[in-house]
Amino acid sequence: MMATMLALPVQAEPLVFGLFGDTPYNNWERENLPDLIAEMDRENMAFVVHDGDIKNGSSVCSDEVLKDVLGIFRKSATPLVYVLGDNEWTDCHRKNNGSYDPVERLGKLREWFFPGDLALGQRPLKLERQSSDPAFAGYRENVRWEAGGALFVGMNVPGSDNNFNGVKRSGGPVAEFIERSAANRVWLAQAFALARSKKLAGILIVIQANPGFEEANAGKPSPGYRDFLTQLREETLAFAGQVVLVHGDTHHHQINQPMENPTTKETVKNFTRMETIGSPFFGWVKATVDAADPQVFKFSPRYWRVPSQSN
């Protein structure tokens, strides 16, 4: 059913999918990750999405570490879409990470995790990649697919301020940030245009970073996310359906409506933020998309471990 990019009608049947991220961060989580994925497999869901950070921020970014998790993802019986996090590339310059060049790590991740047009896992799910556009041939990680009368979008917007300052962490935007942000602006605009043209009921966007809605509402957006948040708000206000931003990064599962209309200061009612479960919590979020439901998307956490049980 999910193997083609044929547009599903707005009245499509409801379907179930899974969301998880910020794991594995330690040996316990690495040992239990295959069982967590197996639990999701038993739900017979349409797909699952990992929203980044496949290692902790103080561990080595070696080929072996990254490929180890890739091997687990490939064994998923459910199509698995992976979105890049900061721990596996932007922060790899740290000495305790092995002093890697973040851009080199990003290139390897693109090569290993996104080799073709299918999601990871044993059952095929065809994805549309931004790299199909010659103008953005390098951005294989930016993806989209339709399901259940909604559009799903994955984008490379990681933590550590979206790599705004690069390795130096000061001095203004680096070339990598500027170029990727240009690609992201086009990808997000195209996604909303597609959802509008097909009159889809909703759009769900997955990134890794918590972009800081509260800071933006206070007039102090982080420079790495300022333009993304502005575009997201403008597109949401011009969209008739429901919009969900899924992210990880700050390891606090939450479902709320943090976006404000800058003119009226009122909550933007058709926008919802859903943050996935992250270490030291361990688990996943079961989600549904139903185009016939005014809410369109619903979420239910499935915890394996809470802090009082952590090692």
N, C-alpha and C positions, 0 to 999 in steps of 0.2 A: 504493500500500500504506500510506503514512504519512499520507494526507490526512484521516483521520478520527480521532476520539478513542475509537473502539471498543476495548474492553479486549482485549488480546492474551492468549491463554491462557499459563499458566506453561510449558507445553511448546512454546512458540513457537520457530520456527527461529532459530538464532543470527543476529545481524546485526552489521555493522561501522559504526562512527561515528568522527568525528574531533574532536580537542580542540586548541585553540590560544589564545594570549592574549599580553598585554604586548607588543603590536606593532600598528601601526608606531611606532617610537620615533625614527627618523631618515629622511633622504631615501632612503637605500639600501633600507631596509625598506619604505617607502611605494612605491617604484618596483617592488619585487619582490613586494609583497603580492598583486596580481592573479595572478601566476604561481604563488604558493604555493597560493592558493585553487583555481586551475586544476588543480594537481597533486592536490589532494584530490578535486576533481570527477571526475578520471579513475579514482579508486578506486571510483566508483559506490556510495558509502556512503549509509546511511539519512539521516544528518544530520551537521552539524558544529556545535560550540559554541565561541564566543569568550568567554573568561572575564574580559574587561575590560582596560582601559587601551588605548585606541585612539590615544593620543598620549603623549609623555613628560611628565614632571612639571614641566618648565621651559619649555614652549611654550604659545602662546596658545590659549585655549579658544573660539576664534571660531566663529560659525555655519559659516563656510566650511570650517574644518578638520574639524569634526564631520560635516558633510554630505558632505565628500569621501570619508571612510571609509564612510559610509552608502551612497554610490553604489557603492562596490566590493562591499560586502556584498550589495546587492540583485542584483548580477550573478552571484552564486554560482549555479551550476547545482544545487548541493546545498542543501537547506533549511538555513538558518543561524540559530542561536539565539544572541543576544547578551546577555551579562550585564554590568551596569554596573561600571566601575572607578572608583577615586578620581581618577585623572588627568583624567577628563572631567567631574567635577562637584565633589567635595568639596574639591579643591585649587585650583579655578579662581579663588579669591580672591587668590592670589599675584600680586604686581605683574607678574612676568614671564609670567603667564598671562593678563594683561589686566584684573586686578582685578574679575572678574565676581562676582556673587552666586551662590554654589553652588546654592542652592535654585532660583533662576531657571534655571540651566543644567540642573538635574535635570528641571525641568518641560519644557524644550525637548527633552531627550533622550527623555522619555516620549512627547512628541508626535510626534517624527520617527521614532524607531526602533521604536515599538510601537503603530502606528496601528490595527491590527486584530487578529484572532485567529490570523493565520498567521505563521509564522516568516519571516524575510527569505529572499531567494533566489528562484530561478525555479521550483522545484518545491514544491508546497504541503505544509506540515506544520502541522496545526491544533494550537494550544496552548490549554490552559486557563489563563486569567489570573486572578489574585486579584481584579482589578478587576470581575469578573463578580459579585462579592459587593458589594452596595451599601454595606456597612459599610467596605469597603476599596477604594472606587471609584478612588482615585488611584494604586494600586499595580499599574500595568499591566506593570511589569518582572518581577514575580514570576510564574513560569510553571511548568507541569508537563505531562508527556505520558508515555504508556506506549509501550514498545517492547521486543520481545524477551523478554517475561516479566518486565520490570523497570519501575520508575518513575523518571523523570528529573525533576529539580526545579532551577529556576533562582531565585536569590534575590539581592536587593540588599544585600550585606554587603561594603562596600568597604574599602580600606586607609585609612591615616591614622586609625587607631583607630575606624573605622566612623562617622566624623563625630561622635564622642561629645561633644566640646567645641565643635564648630562652628568658625567662623572664628577665635575667640579662642584656641582650643587650650588653654584652661584654664577653671576655674570650674564644672565639673560638666556634666552632660548637658544638651544643648539640646533644644528642643521637637521639632525634626525627627528627631533620634535616638530620642527617647522614642516618638514616634508610629510611626515606621517599624519600630522594634523590636517594638512591639505587633503590628503587621501580620505581621512575620516569624515571631513566636512562633506565631501562629495558622496561618500557611501551613505551617510545618514540622510542627506537630502534625497537621494535616490530611493531609499527605503520608504520614507514617508510619501513620496510621490507615487510609488508603486502601490502602497496601501490605499491611498486616496483613489487612484485610478481604478482599482479593483473593488473599491467600496468594502474593504475588509473590516471586520469588527474590531480588530485590535492589532497592536504591534508590541512585541516584547523584545527589548534590547538588552544584550548581556555584555557587560564590561567587567574588568576586575576591580578597578579603583572605586572607593567611596569618594565621589567628586566634591563633597562638602556643600550640601544644600543649605545647611544652617548658616555657614559662613557667607555664602552667596546672598542669602536673604538679608543678612546684616550689612550688605554692601562691601564685604571683604572676601571676594572669591579668590581661591588659590590661582595663581597665574597659569598653572598647567591645565586647569579645568574651566577657566572662565569662558572661553569661546565655546567649548562643548556645551556647557550648561545654558548659555544664551541661545544657541541654536536649538537645543533640545526643548527649551521652553517655547520658543517661537513656533517650532514645528508642532508641538503638542497643542498649543492654543489654536492652531489652524487645522487640527485633525478632529473629525467627528467621533471617532471611536475611542477606545480605551488604550492608554499607553502605560507600559510597565518598564521600569529600569531595574534589572537584576544586577547586583554586584556583590563582591565579597570585600576583602581588604581589612576591614576593621573588626571582623570576627564576632559580630553581634547580630544574631538573627532578629530582623525587624521587618514589619510590614506597615507602612504609613504613607502619608501624602505630604511630603515636605516641600513641594514646589509652590512658590507664590507668584501671582501675577504682579509684576513690578509696578503697574499703574494703579491697581485697586488694592493691592496688598492682600487680596483674598486667595485662599487655597485653590489651586487648579484642580478641579474635581475629577477630571478624566486622566489624572496621572497618579501612579502608585510606584513607590520604591519598595523592592523586596531584597533584603540582604540575606544571603545564604548562611548556613551554619559553618563556623570555622573553628579551628583548633584554639583552645583545648577542648571545646565541644567537638563532638564527632557525630555525623549523621548526614541526612539529606532532606530535601523538601520535595514532597509529592505535589504536583501541580496539575490543574486541569484547564483546558481551553474549551469554551462553549460559546459559539457565536450567537446563540439564541438567548443567552443570559446577559442582561444589561451590564453586569460586572465583567464578563468575558473570561477573566482569569481568576483562579482561586488557588490558595496555597495552604499546605498542611505539613508542619515539620515532623520528621521522624528521627528522634534522637537515639543514638547508641550509647553515648557517654556524656556526662555533664562534669563540670569542674571538680566536684567533690569526689569523683571517681578517677580523676586524671592521675597519671603517673609523673 
